[in-house]
Amino acid sequence: SIQKRAQSAKPHRVAHKSQKVVRSAAQLSGSRQIDPVAEVFALARSERGHKRREAVLDAAAAEFLERGYFGARLRNIVRAGGGSSETLYRQFRSKAGLFETVMARRIACGFGPDVFPVPSGRPPSEDLFEFGVRYLNAFMHPDVLRFFRMLIGESARLPKETTRVLWEVGLEKSLKTLEAYFSHQAAMGILS
């Protein structure tokens, strides 16, 4: 019956190199056949895990924005986002790791690929003007402004790794994207 297959497809935890690895019953028995019921359980588990992670990141963003990096308390984040401290440390390793993830997510959401210029066949001045307007609109969003104000206020005391992530995810990525745009325009003979 489907219920028996579903129960046998539930994941089992197996110790492997001091880490817990989740495996389905089909994987443990060595079967190469894919069990669709096991796949549904795995998908549901990963969707649930994704939603839980997003809830923790949302709670962390709110806590960091409200209290700053040094005032933020992980127990408040766990309470608001759900889960446990153990899970939080397993996923992010530390408060700095959580903050870096929140920061990278915030930058990626605010300054996604649709903000940057794409060769359109129009003169570069039009592409770059449009890019400037989109970039300013993204930067002037109230949540982005609050986040950058907090970053500026805390920047002198933040761990160096955190400022490195800000550079890599934000500024360096922006510069590389613009460099690729200009290189493409030069290769097409539009810019010299």
Buried (B, 14 or more C-beta within 10 A) or exposed (E): EEEEEBEBBEBEEEEEEEEEEEBBBBBEEEEEEEBEBBEEBBEEEEEEEEEBBEBBBBBBBBBBBEEBBEEBEBEBBBEBBEBEEEBBBEBBEEBBBBBBBBBBBBBEEBBEEEBBBEBEEEEBEEBBEBBEEBBEEBEEEEEBEBBBEBBEEBEEEBBEEBBEBBEEBBEEBBEEBBEBBBEBBEEEEEEE
